[in-house]
Amino acid sequence: MFQRFQGFHRCAAVGFVVVGIATVAAQQTGRPRARDLGLVPGVFPPGARNAITDVAGVSVGHTTLSQGDNVRTGVTAIVPHAGNVFQDKVPGAVFVGNAFGKLAGSTQVDELGTIETPIALTNTLSVGAAIDGLVKWTLDQPGNANVRSVNALVGETNDGGLNDIRGRHVRPQHVIEAIASASAGEVQEGSVGAGTGTQAFGWKGGIGTSSRKLDARFGGYTVGVLVQSNYGGVLTMGGAPVGKILGRYAYRPTGQQANGRTGQREDGRTGLADHGDGSCMIVVATDAPVDARDLKRIAARAIFGLARTGSSYSNGSGDFAIAFSTAAELRTRFGASAVQSRTLLPSDGVSPLFQAALEATEEAVYNSLLKATPVSSRFGKAEALPIDKVKEILARYPRN
């Protein structure tokens, strides 16, 4: 078990818990978000927080585990609404870009088109613990005394490059703590929660979020996205070939110099600063009245949005998107069997939501990289994306 560092550090405003040597202060960095650098993907404006929590009722919490020289991992929980999620299931869907990953609970979501627990993100070998935590949390909710089946929804990426993943340090209680700390306010980004030990495009990755608010003529709906970035390719930001210019990108020629570095990778491989593998988990929320069929299509656009950032979608990358709607009239009441009247957005009205999902996914990835702080352990180290150099590159590639 963990030796707690001066107990838990809770902050309801940002919704995260830190265990071990990482502190709240360490996470509150002055690193910019994408818009601070003039990166404004797309045509729709963001919501008030530019976060998934701009979708009313959605909350996010983190448990960050950082201890000694080996533990760099955590849990991020996304709660669809403030009520009993099991009793009032939200419509949901999953889209798989590349299935090199473990998205527990996805088959029932595909079959029934509903999500009945918070969504937990963690590391690959902690999926089982996260399932256990979600199940315990659900069974303990008032009104669930007779529940005997729970479809826990857990996504993951592999943080073994920085974390003692074989130690399986995530416990069920850490999931419960992440849910308990969940806030509908600002979302902490970067090296926090499930993003504590992740890497992307050869740099430190992590948690990122963004949102889009549609014009009234398109329904005025909100789309929010949260990502756990841990994948590779050739980093592109606002159309600028950032990864290529910085010399860290997938399939870079063997032995090529990169900003004074040799071709030797920190993990012992030669030639490639980033070999393109890894994974990305994406969670999309909207208040639009769309069912599982169109939510799956929205989730697909989130996966497509990774291409704008330079994703290789490589063989070793697990690229998954989970999408849900918070529309109250579309929730499925547990045990209900009577006819239910529903109002749905027609298919021809969904296209603006597609655009919003593309834009918010792209920006969420940028935020995950820009807000991430350096992380090191006895397994390796991940440098933060150099802000000054990124600014210089973006200045050479002006955007409209």
Secondary structure, DSSP 8 states (H G I E B T S, - for coil): ----SSS-EEETTTTEEEEET--HHHHS-----GGGGT---SSS---SSSSGGGSTT-EEEEEEEEETTTEEEEEEEEES-SS-TTTEEEEEEEEEEEE-S--BTHHHHHHH-EE-S-EEEEEGGGHHHHHHHHHHHHHTSTT-TT------EEEEE--TTTS-GGG----HHHHHHHHHT-BSS----BSSGGGTT-EETTEE-EEEEEEEE--GGGT--EEEEEEEEE--B---BTTB-HHHHHT--TT--TT--BTTB-SB-TTS-BS-S--S-EEEEEEEEE-S---HHHHHHHHHHHHHHGGGGTB---TTEEEEEEEEE--GGG-EETT--S--------GGG-HHHHHHHHHHHHHHHHHHHHS---EEETTEEE----HHHHHHHHHHS---
